[in-house]
Amino acid sequence: MTTYSYFPGCSLSSSAIEYDTSFRLVAREFGIGIDELEDWNCCGASPAPHHWGGALGILLPARNLHIAGASHPSVVAPCAGCFNRLKYAQHELGRNPALRQLTERALHEPVRYDTEVINAVELLNREIAPEEMAARAQGRLEGISLGTYYGCVLVRPPEVVQYDDPNDPVEMEPLLKATGAEIPHFPFKTECCGSYMGLPKKEIVLKASQRVIESALESGIDALVTVCPLCHQNLDLRQGQINAAFGTDYHLPVLYLTQAIGLALGHSPEDLGIDAHAVDAGALISRIRGRRAAS
């Protein structure tokens, strides 16, 4: 069994704890070892110090890279924002000797920054063959149309994250298709949901997220699938605010990738934390169970 260093980050330890729960569950199901970093710190994605300038936006994720480098060759960051910040710090440390020296003064030793950084999609594709997923899922998600929503930071900037196609990413699709789910064309899969603008300019987030949801519904999608806690918050938690602002009546479930896979494996929505979401996924769950009972 391969073991990876695991960086849950702030969101998976608080507002997106259901992502952490479902991620750990899926990892256990497929024998993937994850070893949570000891004494990890915020990567800087939430308070966004990288937008303030200075070295703090590098020092925060660099410390996590340093901790990860002491244990396993690879570290997985399921949160798209955390993944982006770790990759960015690695990129900057690799090309800026002065920044490395500053980081080493802060850490009081040479910084370990070359640990492989991967995201949740990358990990699952690496460790689970579509054939194994299909055998385990037994077509549980047949007839369910899932929209793969990557958002901005998982695949951009491409020269930093070096993951998938920044304009038309497809890496979520193999395992989801293996569950029996349909993956229709979704033109807004990398459009911004408004990101962290929900506090200073909530109207920006509501409009941006409304466009994503509307595009999903026009594409015949039954549920969106994401690996970004901030995207999930904007599309799920704020869906009621979107309805109030635009006079819409959206009820589109938003799942984490590991929750969708967990459903395909036969786990309950309670075990996966889906019952904690703002948008009720009851109708979707009933369809999945109904098709299973009929077969």
Backbone bond lengths (Angstrom), bond angles and torsions (degrees), N, CA, C in turn:
res aa  C-N    CA-C-N  psi(-1)  N-CA   C-N-CA  omega(-1)  CA-C   N-CA-C  phi
1 M - - - 1.457 - - 1.524 110.47 -
2 T 1.314 116.36 127.97 1.460 121.28 175.54 1.518 109.71 -78.09
3 T 1.320 116.26 136.03 1.463 121.20 177.83 1.514 109.31 -114.90
4 Y 1.316 115.40 134.91 1.456 122.45 -179.74 1.525 109.73 -116.69
5 S 1.320 116.40 145.00 1.457 119.05 166.61 1.525 107.62 -64.67
6 Y 1.318 116.33 142.71 1.463 121.38 -174.83 1.525 109.68 -121.86
7 F 1.318 115.58 119.46 1.465 121.22 177.10 1.527 108.60 -110.63
8 P 1.337 118.57 98.20 1.467 120.26 -178.45 1.518 113.10 -71.98
9 G 1.334 116.82 -32.12 1.457 119.60 -177.97 1.522 111.85 73.19
10 C 1.321 115.56 175.53 1.466 121.49 -173.26 1.523 112.37 -64.78
11 S 1.323 117.71 -43.88 1.463 120.35 -173.64 1.524 111.73 -65.26
12 L 1.319 117.71 -45.24 1.453 119.97 -178.49 1.525 112.08 -70.03
13 S 1.325 116.52 -10.83 1.461 120.97 176.93 1.522 111.99 -99.17
14 S 1.345 116.39 0.05 1.468 118.37 -176.45 1.526 110.89 -147.07
15 S 1.324 117.50 -92.54 1.463 121.12 -172.10 1.528 113.47 -68.67
16 A 1.320 117.71 -21.99 1.477 121.55 179.30 1.518 110.77 -119.20
17 I 1.314 116.10 39.11 1.468 119.21 -176.42 1.523 111.87 -63.27
18 E 1.352 116.82 -24.27 1.467 119.40 177.68 1.527 111.28 -67.95
19 Y 1.324 117.02 -25.32 1.462 120.44 174.54 1.521 109.41 -69.14
20 D 1.325 116.25 -44.29 1.460 120.94 177.60 1.529 110.22 -60.62
21 T 1.330 116.49 -44.61 1.461 121.11 -179.04 1.520 111.29 -60.39
22 S 1.324 116.42 -48.40 1.468 120.00 -178.12 1.527 111.50 -71.15
23 F 1.333 117.14 -33.52 1.467 119.90 177.74 1.526 110.50 -63.72
24 R 1.323 116.25 -46.45 1.466 120.24 179.66 1.526 110.96 -64.25
25 L 1.328 116.57 -38.05 1.462 120.51 179.98 1.525 110.92 -63.14
26 V 1.330 116.73 -47.98 1.460 120.66 -179.71 1.529 110.74 -64.65
27 A 1.332 116.49 -38.73 1.465 119.66 177.65 1.526 110.97 -60.28
28 R 1.340 116.59 -43.85 1.476 119.88 177.58 1.518 111.59 -62.92
29 E 1.316 116.29 -41.61 1.470 120.77 -177.69 1.530 111.70 -57.65
30 F 1.333 115.97 -37.51 1.459 119.98 -174.92 1.528 112.87 -106.14
31 G 1.322 116.68 12.98 1.458 119.93 175.44 1.513 114.59 67.44
32 I 1.328 116.60 32.40 1.467 121.47 178.79 1.522 108.05 -93.75
33 G 1.323 116.48 120.50 1.452 120.11 -179.92 1.524 111.88 -82.11
34 I 1.331 116.12 129.55 1.464 120.38 175.06 1.524 108.56 -128.54
35 D 1.307 115.11 132.87 1.460 123.01 -174.58 1.530 107.83 -122.69
36 E 1.333 116.36 102.34 1.463 120.33 -174.81 1.529 111.40 -61.66
37 L 1.327 115.21 134.88 1.458 120.16 179.17 1.524 110.77 -58.92
38 E 1.294 116.08 134.91 1.459 120.52 177.05 1.528 109.66 -79.97
39 D 1.322 115.96 129.96 1.464 121.97 175.99 1.529 112.81 59.74
40 W 1.342 116.66 40.52 1.461 119.58 176.99 1.526 110.08 -69.92
41 N 1.313 115.40 161.90 1.468 120.72 178.24 1.527 110.21 -128.44
42 C 1.305 116.46 166.87 1.463 121.56 176.84 1.523 109.24 -55.03
43 C 1.330 116.26 138.82 1.465 120.75 -178.68 1.525 112.20 -81.87
44 G 1.336 116.74 -9.67 1.460 119.91 179.80 1.511 114.30 98.20
45 A 1.328 117.66 -2.58 1.462 119.41 -178.36 1.526 111.85 -70.94
46 S 1.340 116.65 -37.33 1.469 119.21 -176.67 1.522 112.99 -70.87
47 P 1.349 119.30 -56.02 1.460 118.65 177.43 1.521 113.29 -76.97
48 A 1.312 115.69 -7.50 1.472 122.54 175.97 1.521 113.84 54.76
49 P 1.345 118.94 50.04 1.464 118.94 177.01 1.519 113.32 -65.61
50 H 1.357 116.53 -18.31 1.464 118.76 178.90 1.528 111.19 -65.52
51 H 1.345 116.49 -18.37 1.465 118.94 178.03 1.538 111.37 -85.67
52 W 1.308 116.62 -12.17 1.462 119.80 -179.87 1.524 111.95 -86.82
53 G 1.309 117.26 -12.55 1.453 120.36 -176.35 1.521 110.51 86.59
54 G 1.307 116.60 177.97 1.452 120.60 -179.32 1.509 112.06 80.55
55 A 1.327 115.30 -172.78 1.465 120.81 -171.52 1.521 113.90 -92.88
56 L 1.343 118.51 -9.96 1.460 120.02 -174.65 1.525 111.95 -59.22
57 G 1.326 116.97 -37.21 1.456 120.71 -179.83 1.515 113.21 -65.09
58 I 1.331 117.63 -16.30 1.463 122.42 175.50 1.527 110.45 -98.70
59 L 1.313 116.87 -40.41 1.462 120.46 -175.39 1.525 112.19 -63.46
60 L 1.318 117.83 -38.40 1.466 120.21 -178.80 1.535 111.76 -62.75
61 P 1.332 119.30 -56.22 1.467 117.84 178.07 1.527 112.95 -68.51
62 A 1.332 117.52 -28.65 1.466 120.11 -179.62 1.523 111.15 -62.57
63 R 1.318 116.57 -36.54 1.469 118.87 178.75 1.525 110.77 -63.94
64 N 1.316 117.28 -38.97 1.463 120.16 177.57 1.533 111.51 -66.85
65 L 1.330 116.75 -39.71 1.463 119.62 174.90 1.526 110.43 -59.98
66 H 1.301 115.81 -41.51 1.462 121.97 -179.07 1.528 110.90 -62.11
67 I 1.341 116.49 -43.94 1.462 120.70 178.88 1.526 110.14 -65.46
68 A 1.333 116.10 -44.83 1.470 120.18 -178.86 1.517 111.53 -61.86
69 G 1.314 116.57 -36.20 1.457 120.83 -176.76 1.504 114.53 -66.02
70 A 1.333 117.11 -14.07 1.461 120.78 -179.06 1.521 112.83 -85.53
71 S 1.348 117.79 -8.96 1.460 118.72 -172.57 1.524 114.43 -122.48
72 H 1.332 118.55 -56.97 1.459 121.44 -173.83 1.526 110.74 -129.54
73 P 1.331 117.39 156.13 1.469 120.26 -177.81 1.524 113.74 -66.13
74 S 1.348 117.29 -24.19 1.464 120.50 -175.58 1.517 109.97 -132.43
75 V 1.321 115.91 147.05 1.461 121.95 174.99 1.519 108.10 -122.83
76 V 1.330 116.58 132.97 1.457 121.43 178.11 1.522 108.96 -104.50
77 A 1.324 115.54 131.54 1.461 122.94 176.83 1.530 106.83 -119.83
78 P 1.332 119.33 98.42 1.470 120.84 -177.28 1.523 113.61 -62.55
79 C 1.318 117.99 -33.17 1.461 121.39 178.85 1.527 109.45 -70.94
80 A 1.338 116.29 125.87 1.464 119.65 -178.78 1.521 111.93 -59.93
81 G 1.336 116.96 -36.47 1.457 120.24 178.97 1.513 111.85 -66.40
82 C 1.334 116.93 -43.56 1.465 120.75 178.17 1.527 110.84 -63.85
83 F 1.326 115.49 -44.25 1.466 120.22 177.27 1.527 110.31 -55.64
84 N 1.325 116.76 -45.36 1.456 121.63 -178.97 1.523 111.37 -62.72
85 R 1.329 116.90 -44.08 1.472 120.25 -177.77 1.526 111.81 -68.80
86 L 1.326 117.64 -38.11 1.463 119.88 177.46 1.526 110.76 -65.78
87 K 1.330 116.46 -42.36 1.460 120.02 178.48 1.522 110.97 -65.34
88 Y 1.320 116.80 -38.76 1.458 119.86 -179.35 1.533 110.80 -66.18
89 A 1.331 116.32 -43.67 1.465 119.40 177.97 1.521 110.79 -61.43
90 Q 1.312 116.16 -42.29 1.464 120.52 178.59 1.525 110.96 -61.41
91 H 1.309 115.70 -42.51 1.461 121.61 179.73 1.533 110.59 -62.56
92 E 1.316 116.88 -46.33 1.462 120.99 -177.60 1.524 112.08 -70.16
93 L 1.322 117.12 -40.02 1.463 119.92 178.91 1.526 111.33 -65.18
94 G 1.308 116.22 -33.67 1.451 120.12 -179.03 1.513 113.78 -70.66
95 R 1.335 117.51 -24.60 1.466 119.50 -175.70 1.529 114.14 -113.37
96 N 1.333 116.84 0.06 1.463 119.79 -175.32 1.528 110.26 -129.87
97 P 1.333 118.12 94.05 1.473 121.03 -179.43 1.522 113.09 -58.39
98 A 1.326 117.44 -37.47 1.462 120.17 -179.41 1.527 110.53 -63.96
99 L 1.313 116.80 -38.81 1.455 120.73 178.66 1.524 110.49 -68.32
100 R 1.323 116.67 -37.24 1.461 119.87 175.97 1.521 110.43 -62.09
101 Q 1.308 117.30 -42.85 1.457 121.08 179.82 1.527 111.14 -63.29
102 L 1.327 116.35 -41.13 1.462 120.46 178.06 1.530 110.52 -63.33
103 T 1.332 116.20 -42.23 1.461 120.69 179.48 1.515 111.02 -65.24
104 E 1.314 116.99 -39.54 1.458 120.66 -179.91 1.520 111.80 -68.36
105 R 1.324 116.76 -32.24 1.471 118.78 174.47 1.519 110.53 -66.49
106 A 1.340 116.36 -37.59 1.465 119.96 179.26 1.525 111.68 -69.55
107 L 1.332 116.82 -35.14 1.463 121.48 -177.67 1.523 112.68 -89.78
108 H 1.319 116.57 -14.50 1.472 122.85 -179.06 1.528 112.66 66.01
109 E 1.322 116.78 25.52 1.463 121.03 174.36 1.517 108.54 -169.19
110 P 1.329 117.86 164.12 1.472 120.00 178.31 1.524 111.07 -57.01
111 V 1.310 116.38 132.82 1.456 120.72 -175.31 1.521 111.17 -79.69
112 R 1.333 116.25 132.58 1.453 122.56 173.68 1.535 106.88 -92.28
113 Y 1.309 116.37 106.56 1.466 118.49 -174.57 1.531 113.28 -124.64
114 D 1.331 118.29 0.17 1.458 119.74 -173.56 1.528 113.29 -98.93
115 T 1.333 118.13 15.30 1.458 121.22 173.47 1.528 109.72 -61.58
116 E 1.313 117.71 138.17 1.461 120.60 177.61 1.524 109.66 -63.92
117 V 1.330 117.01 130.03 1.463 122.92 178.29 1.520 108.28 -109.55
118 I 1.328 116.77 123.35 1.456 120.65 179.07 1.523 109.77 -129.28
119 N 1.334 116.17 159.19 1.460 121.11 177.96 1.530 109.74 -101.67
120 A 1.329 115.97 178.30 1.461 120.20 -175.21 1.527 112.42 -64.58
121 V 1.329 116.93 -39.91 1.468 120.01 -179.70 1.522 109.82 -63.36
122 E 1.312 115.27 -44.09 1.463 121.44 -179.67 1.527 110.81 -61.72
123 L 1.322 116.77 -44.52 1.461 121.21 179.63 1.526 111.31 -60.98
124 L 1.339 116.40 -49.19 1.462 119.64 -176.26 1.522 111.73 -65.59
125 N 1.323 117.11 -38.88 1.463 119.62 176.93 1.527 111.58 -65.80
126 R 1.300 115.82 -32.62 1.461 120.28 -179.52 1.524 111.58 -71.98
127 E 1.324 116.41 -37.98 1.464 120.93 -170.91 1.527 114.51 -99.98
128 I 1.332 117.79 -15.20 1.466 120.06 -176.70 1.530 109.07 -124.35
129 A 1.286 117.34 119.27 1.465 121.09 176.00 1.523 109.09 -77.71
130 P 1.343 117.68 142.03 1.470 119.18 176.97 1.519 112.92 -53.84
131 E 1.340 117.70 -34.35 1.459 121.05 179.77 1.536 110.91 -64.67
132 E 1.330 115.96 -38.67 1.466 119.59 177.59 1.520 110.58 -68.23
133 M 1.327 115.74 -41.46 1.466 119.32 177.93 1.523 110.47 -61.12
134 A 1.322 117.00 -44.60 1.461 120.48 -179.48 1.525 111.09 -61.39
135 A 1.327 116.81 -40.40 1.461 120.58 -179.76 1.524 111.05 -66.75
136 R 1.329 116.36 -38.35 1.459 119.95 -179.11 1.523 111.85 -76.85
137 A 1.329 117.29 -36.86 1.462 121.33 -175.85 1.523 112.67 -77.19
138 Q 1.315 117.10 -32.27 1.471 122.38 178.43 1.536 111.62 53.49
139 G 1.326 116.20 37.33 1.459 120.68 175.06 1.518 115.51 70.21
140 R 1.319 118.03 24.02 1.467 120.44 -176.62 1.522 113.81 -60.66
141 L 1.321 117.47 -28.32 1.465 119.12 -177.54 1.527 112.40 -101.70
142 E 1.325 117.12 17.89 1.461 119.60 176.87 1.537 110.36 -59.07
143 G 1.340 115.38 137.05 1.455 120.54 179.82 1.509 114.51 84.03
144 I 1.332 117.53 -3.37 1.467 122.09 178.44 1.526 108.27 -99.14
145 S 1.308 116.14 128.48 1.464 121.99 -178.79 1.526 109.30 -99.69
146 L 1.323 116.79 116.63 1.462 122.39 -176.96 1.524 110.63 -110.55
147 G 1.315 115.53 134.26 1.460 121.48 176.55 1.513 110.56 -100.09
148 T 1.318 117.14 117.08 1.468 121.15 -179.62 1.524 108.80 -81.26
149 Y 1.325 115.47 109.98 1.460 121.10 -178.01 1.527 109.03 -107.59
150 Y 1.333 115.83 108.06 1.458 121.93 -176.73 1.523 111.94 -87.96
151 G 1.333 117.32 -29.72 1.446 120.48 -176.55 1.517 111.73 71.64
152 C 1.322 115.31 -162.30 1.473 120.97 -172.05 1.527 114.07 -87.04
153 V 1.342 116.49 -50.45 1.463 119.17 -161.66 1.520 114.73 -86.51
154 L 1.323 118.55 -12.29 1.465 119.06 179.39 1.519 111.65 -69.90
155 V 1.312 117.49 -32.70 1.465 121.42 -174.78 1.535 113.24 -119.65
156 R 1.332 118.01 4.65 1.462 120.40 -178.25 1.527 110.26 -137.58
157 P 1.360 116.76 148.82 1.463 126.77 -4.52 1.528 110.83 -74.67
158 P 1.324 117.57 141.62 1.476 120.32 -171.69 1.517 113.53 -61.95
159 E 1.335 117.91 -32.99 1.460 119.49 -178.49 1.525 111.78 -70.24
160 V 1.334 117.33 -17.11 1.465 121.92 178.98 1.519 111.06 -97.06
161 V 1.333 117.85 -56.62 1.468 119.76 -174.72 1.522 111.97 -76.85
162 Q 1.340 117.10 -30.09 1.469 121.51 177.13 1.526 111.28 49.83
163 Y 1.337 114.88 50.66 1.454 119.62 -177.17 1.520 110.93 -139.62
164 D 1.308 117.09 122.72 1.455 124.96 174.31 1.535 110.84 59.89
165 D 1.306 116.34 -174.29 1.456 122.96 179.49 1.530 108.41 -88.92
166 P 1.330 119.69 119.71 1.465 120.73 -175.92 1.523 114.01 -64.41
167 N 1.316 117.64 -20.77 1.464 121.21 -179.48 1.528 113.03 -101.05
168 D 1.317 117.08 -28.19 1.453 120.55 -179.05 1.527 110.11 -144.91
169 P 1.334 117.49 67.71 1.460 120.21 -179.36 1.523 111.46 -68.65
170 V 1.327 115.78 149.40 1.473 120.59 -176.11 1.527 112.98 -136.71
171 E 1.328 118.35 2.99 1.460 120.26 -169.53 1.523 114.56 -67.91
172 M 1.320 119.19 -19.34 1.466 119.69 175.91 1.519 112.40 -75.36
173 E 1.307 116.64 -18.70 1.455 120.18 -166.88 1.531 115.69 -71.36
174 P 1.340 121.03 -42.27 1.477 119.08 -173.40 1.524 114.02 -56.49
175 L 1.330 117.79 -48.34 1.458 119.82 -177.44 1.525 111.57 -71.12
176 L 1.334 117.28 -37.43 1.461 119.69 178.89 1.529 110.88 -67.34
177 K 1.322 117.39 -40.43 1.462 119.68 176.22 1.529 110.78 -63.49
178 A 1.328 116.43 -33.22 1.466 120.09 -179.91 1.524 112.18 -68.03
179 T 1.334 117.71 -18.79 1.467 120.56 176.45 1.521 111.48 -78.83
180 G 1.326 116.69 -9.74 1.454 121.48 -175.61 1.509 113.41 101.64
181 A 1.327 116.67 -8.09 1.463 120.60 -177.68 1.527 111.29 -69.52
182 E 1.309 115.24 153.67 1.459 121.95 173.23 1.532 108.39 -93.64
183 I 1.329 116.22 138.42 1.466 121.95 179.60 1.529 107.78 -120.51
184 P 1.322 117.68 90.51 1.464 119.90 -177.62 1.524 111.88 -75.81
185 H 1.316 115.63 165.82 1.458 119.88 173.58 1.524 109.26 -62.06
186 F 1.327 116.13 129.49 1.464 121.83 -177.91 1.528 107.72 -130.64
187 P 1.315 118.02 96.81 1.467 120.52 -172.46 1.517 115.01 -66.15
188 F 1.328 118.39 -16.91 1.466 121.10 -177.65 1.531 112.35 -100.58
189 K 1.320 117.87 20.72 1.462 118.85 -172.46 1.529 114.50 -69.26
190 T 1.340 117.85 -16.44 1.468 119.46 175.16 1.525 111.96 -119.23
191 E 1.333 117.41 10.15 1.458 120.20 177.86 1.531 109.92 -71.74
192 C 1.319 116.57 146.43 1.468 121.06 -179.21 1.525 110.56 -71.14
193 C 1.331 116.11 139.43 1.460 121.99 177.31 1.523 111.81 -90.00
194 G 1.327 116.89 -2.18 1.457 121.56 -176.18 1.511 113.71 110.96
195 S 1.340 115.33 -12.31 1.453 122.09 174.53 1.527 112.11 53.12
196 Y 1.337 117.32 -135.89 1.456 122.42 -174.74 1.531 112.88 -86.89
197 M 1.336 118.11 11.88 1.455 120.98 -178.81 1.532 112.63 -74.30
198 G 1.319 117.25 1.14 1.455 120.83 -178.46 1.508 114.28 -60.76
199 L 1.326 117.64 -27.86 1.462 119.99 178.78 1.528 112.32 -85.75
200 P 1.334 119.57 -54.09 1.471 117.96 -178.08 1.521 114.43 -75.78
201 K 1.338 117.26 -32.36 1.468 121.18 -175.48 1.535 109.02 -142.56
202 K 1.313 115.99 73.25 1.463 119.22 -174.33 1.521 112.62 -59.10
203 E 1.336 117.07 -31.90 1.457 119.61 -177.71 1.529 112.00 -63.16
204 I 1.344 116.56 -28.48 1.468 120.28 177.62 1.527 110.09 -66.53
205 V 1.326 115.88 -44.80 1.456 120.48 179.95 1.525 111.15 -65.16
206 L 1.322 116.67 -43.72 1.460 119.73 -178.55 1.523 111.14 -61.41
207 K 1.314 117.37 -43.03 1.460 120.52 -179.56 1.522 111.32 -68.97
208 A 1.325 116.58 -45.72 1.469 119.90 -178.89 1.529 110.95 -63.26
209 S 1.328 116.84 -44.44 1.463 120.26 -179.45 1.526 111.39 -69.05
210 Q 1.326 116.73 -34.62 1.464 120.18 177.34 1.528 110.83 -60.27
211 R 1.322 116.68 -39.54 1.461 121.15 -179.76 1.538 110.67 -66.32
212 V 1.334 116.35 -37.84 1.462 120.02 178.37 1.521 110.53 -65.48
213 I 1.335 116.49 -46.59 1.461 120.84 -179.14 1.523 110.68 -64.38
214 E 1.323 116.87 -43.60 1.463 120.21 -179.69 1.525 110.75 -61.66
215 S 1.323 117.11 -42.49 1.457 121.12 177.91 1.524 111.01 -62.10
216 A 1.336 116.32 -40.03 1.459 120.41 179.18 1.527 111.12 -62.45
217 L 1.314 115.95 -44.66 1.465 119.90 -179.66 1.523 111.14 -66.52
218 E 1.314 116.64 -38.64 1.464 119.75 177.44 1.525 111.49 -64.88
219 S 1.338 116.24 -25.72 1.467 121.24 179.00 1.522 112.21 -86.22
220 G 1.333 117.48 1.92 1.458 121.26 178.99 1.508 114.14 76.21
221 I 1.327 117.17 26.99 1.460 122.38 -175.37 1.528 110.70 -84.54
222 D 1.335 116.42 135.74 1.468 122.40 179.01 1.516 112.68 -88.55
223 A 1.323 117.23 -27.28 1.463 121.65 179.62 1.521 108.77 -159.87
224 L 1.313 116.08 145.30 1.459 121.46 173.83 1.520 109.37 -89.80
225 V 1.321 116.43 147.61 1.461 122.38 178.06 1.520 108.08 -124.66
226 T 1.328 116.91 129.46 1.452 120.98 -176.97 1.525 110.50 -139.71
227 V 1.328 116.74 168.65 1.470 121.83 171.87 1.529 109.92 -125.81
228 C 1.325 116.47 16.31 1.463 121.07 -178.00 1.523 110.17 -113.94
229 P 1.332 119.30 114.62 1.465 121.15 179.08 1.527 113.87 -59.89
230 L 1.325 117.93 -35.67 1.461 119.43 179.59 1.522 110.66 -69.99
231 C 1.327 116.71 -40.61 1.470 119.87 174.60 1.525 110.20 -60.79
232 H 1.321 115.91 -42.97 1.464 119.58 179.33 1.521 110.58 -60.57
233 Q 1.301 116.49 -43.54 1.462 120.04 179.87 1.523 111.29 -61.05
234 N 1.327 116.57 -45.49 1.462 120.04 -177.40 1.528 112.10 -68.17
235 L 1.327 117.38 -36.36 1.460 120.70 -175.90 1.521 113.20 -87.98
236 D 1.319 117.51 -28.23 1.468 121.57 -179.18 1.526 111.62 -98.39
237 L 1.311 116.67 -62.62 1.461 121.01 -174.88 1.529 112.08 -62.64
238 R 1.315 117.08 -34.77 1.463 120.91 -178.03 1.533 113.65 -92.47
239 Q 1.330 117.31 5.28 1.464 118.26 -176.96 1.534 111.50 -63.44
240 G 1.327 117.06 -36.05 1.457 120.10 175.91 1.520 111.66 -64.79
241 Q 1.340 116.82 -38.80 1.467 120.97 177.30 1.528 110.41 -65.52
242 I 1.330 115.89 -37.62 1.468 120.19 177.44 1.528 110.13 -62.99
243 N 1.320 116.53 -44.20 1.462 120.23 178.47 1.527 111.38 -60.35
244 A 1.324 115.86 -41.78 1.465 119.92 -179.70 1.525 111.30 -67.68
245 A 1.326 116.59 -37.56 1.466 120.59 -176.37 1.519 112.52 -74.46
246 F 1.336 117.75 -34.94 1.466 120.72 -172.12 1.530 113.66 -115.50
247 G 1.332 116.95 4.30 1.453 119.49 179.16 1.520 113.42 67.83
248 T 1.313 116.81 25.47 1.464 121.81 179.45 1.525 109.80 -92.60
249 D 1.297 115.56 174.07 1.464 120.94 178.97 1.529 108.97 -136.95
250 Y 1.330 114.79 57.08 1.455 120.35 -178.83 1.529 110.95 -77.03
251 H 1.320 114.94 141.22 1.469 121.75 172.51 1.526 107.28 -142.42
252 L 1.331 116.68 55.57 1.459 121.73 -174.80 1.528 109.90 -96.26
253 P 1.329 118.99 113.40 1.463 120.48 178.42 1.534 111.47 -62.67
254 V 1.317 115.05 146.28 1.462 122.34 177.24 1.526 107.15 -125.46
255 L 1.319 116.60 117.80 1.455 122.33 -176.07 1.521 110.74 -112.87
256 Y 1.314 115.63 150.64 1.458 119.71 165.56 1.532 108.22 -78.00
257 L 1.307 116.22 151.67 1.467 120.78 -178.59 1.518 111.16 -53.69
258 T 1.321 117.27 -42.31 1.459 120.30 -177.88 1.525 111.78 -70.61
259 Q 1.331 117.83 -24.16 1.466 119.88 174.15 1.528 110.46 -72.19
260 A 1.332 116.52 -41.89 1.464 119.63 177.41 1.522 110.88 -61.80
261 I 1.326 116.78 -42.83 1.466 120.53 178.08 1.526 110.28 -65.81
262 G 1.338 116.55 -40.09 1.459 120.45 178.14 1.519 112.47 -60.64
263 L 1.330 116.98 -40.82 1.460 120.44 175.76 1.525 110.44 -62.28
264 A 1.319 116.62 -40.29 1.465 120.96 179.77 1.525 111.43 -65.13
265 L 1.326 116.38 -25.78 1.463 120.34 179.24 1.522 111.94 -86.54
266 G 1.332 116.56 -4.56 1.461 120.27 176.68 1.511 115.02 98.12
267 H 1.330 118.52 9.28 1.461 120.63 179.48 1.523 110.55 -79.15
268 S 1.306 115.32 154.16 1.455 121.09 -177.75 1.524 110.53 -77.89
269 P 1.346 117.43 155.11 1.467 119.38 175.80 1.523 112.50 -61.74
270 E 1.338 116.88 -27.48 1.464 119.80 178.01 1.527 110.80 -69.38
271 D 1.327 116.65 -42.38 1.475 120.53 178.62 1.526 111.16 -62.92
272 L 1.330 116.69 -29.72 1.460 122.35 -176.25 1.523 112.73 -94.90
273 G 1.316 117.28 -3.73 1.462 120.83 179.38 1.514 114.67 77.94
274 I 1.328 117.79 13.46 1.462 120.13 -178.61 1.525 110.58 -67.88
275 D 1.334 117.02 -27.84 1.458 120.62 179.32 1.528 112.31 -67.74
276 A 1.334 117.56 -11.28 1.463 121.18 178.63 1.521 112.72 -85.81
277 H 1.326 118.01 -8.82 1.460 121.08 -177.79 1.523 111.36 -74.00
278 A 1.322 115.27 156.42 1.466 120.35 -179.65 1.525 111.38 -72.26
279 V 1.326 117.64 -41.37 1.459 121.80 179.66 1.525 109.02 -85.52
280 D 1.314 116.25 123.50 1.463 121.85 -178.68 1.528 110.05 -66.78
281 A 1.328 115.82 123.99 1.463 121.16 178.85 1.520 111.92 -98.86
282 G 1.338 116.47 16.89 1.456 120.75 -175.17 1.519 113.62 -57.91
283 A 1.339 117.21 -43.58 1.466 120.06 -178.83 1.525 110.81 -64.35
284 L 1.332 116.40 -39.62 1.469 120.49 177.90 1.521 110.70 -63.90
285 I 1.332 116.86 -45.34 1.461 121.31 -179.67 1.526 110.26 -62.68
286 S 1.329 116.56 -40.09 1.465 120.47 179.27 1.524 111.23 -62.95
287 R 1.333 116.56 -39.59 1.463 119.54 177.83 1.528 111.04 -63.41
288 I 1.345 115.93 -41.92 1.461 120.22 -179.55 1.540 109.60 -64.22
289 R 1.329 116.20 -45.62 1.462 119.94 -179.15 1.526 111.17 -69.01
290 G 1.344 116.00 -35.82 1.444 119.15 -179.51 1.504 112.80 -65.52
291 R 1.321 116.34 -41.73 1.465 120.27 178.95 1.520 109.85 -66.13
292 R 1.340 116.32 -36.56 1.460 119.88 -179.33 1.524 110.40 -67.39
293 A 1.355 115.82 -41.51 1.456 119.86 -179.06 1.533 110.59 -67.00
294 A 1.341 115.56 -36.85 1.459 120.00 -178.84 1.525 112.42 -67.37
295 S 1.350 115.29 -29.83 1.463 119.11 -178.48 1.530 111.31 -81.43
